Amino acid sequence: MEGMEGTYGAFIKCINEKGDIGSFLPPQYDLNGQQYTPESFASYMQENGEIEIEVDAITVDEGSQKLASTILKKWKPSKQIFGLGPPDKAMLVVEKHLNWFVDGKLSKTISLADQEAIHRQLTNTEAEYIPDLVGPSLGTQSLGKLQSTSQLEELYRSYLACINERTLATDWDKFVQPQVTYKGTPLTLDIYRQNMQGVLTAIPDLFVDLHTIIADEKTQRVAVRLEATGTVPSSLAGVESTGTQGKFAEHLTYQIVDGKISRAWSIADWGSNEKIVSK
């Protein structure tokens, strides 16, 4: 294993073994907009409690020096989270990270955690949590006609344009397989489209911006960060509507098969709802 994927794997191993992470980070590392030195980041990790990380899936674009990761974190916090806890036992948490590399070092990360799962485990220690993991990449024979990095990016940008331009009735089947799985739930193309159309009907001013895209030609996966704006009704979001626009973020990983979306995994920011932003 070489390049960014090898470096990232070694970085995660170093965290698990509580080793010296200085060789993996530049003098200033940006994590969710907060600046850390290697020393202050090591202290931050220690202050967060007991952590063991397993890398579930990697999406790599060597050309742009970006890497997306889905990780499963076994975490026993040392302090309260959301005003709850700390728990008596470790929780399982799925996170989706977007990572930027400069000169072979991890320079920036934007992460989202499955906060709904965290809250559920904190409020009910007996709750069963089955993480929606991406898992191993599909074999070449299962991927159909392979797309180049640029083709994968263009496919996704066109899919997102279909949502923003409200052309689902005519264009949806250009981007989605007849059967698609979203967050572990199998859906037909029509049900998937109806779900999205329902969101657009509820939030007429919804606009979804593509913040970051990472396309992996080898695995035929696309990882993205979406930032959506729209006036959210209380009936949809579960919060009081102010009549003003809100902003919501989501990290998704898509499996592309034969040039169309066949599966999607999603984590949305806390306080939003998976129905709010584009799937």
Secondary structure, 3 states (H helix, E strand, C coil): CCHHHHHHHHHHHHHHCCCCHHHCCCCCEEECCEEECHHHHHHHHHHCCEEEEEEEEEEEECCCCEEEEEEEEEEECCCCECCECCCCCCEEEEEEEEEEEECCEEEEEEEEECHHHHHHHHHCCCCCCCCCCCCCCCCHHHCCCCCCHHHHHHHHHHHHHHHHCCCHHHHHHHCEEEEEEECCEEEEHHHHHHHHHHHHHHCCCCEEEEEEEEEECCCCEEEEEEEEEECCCHHHHCCCCCCCCEEEEEEEEEEEECCEEEEEEEEECCCCCCCCCCC
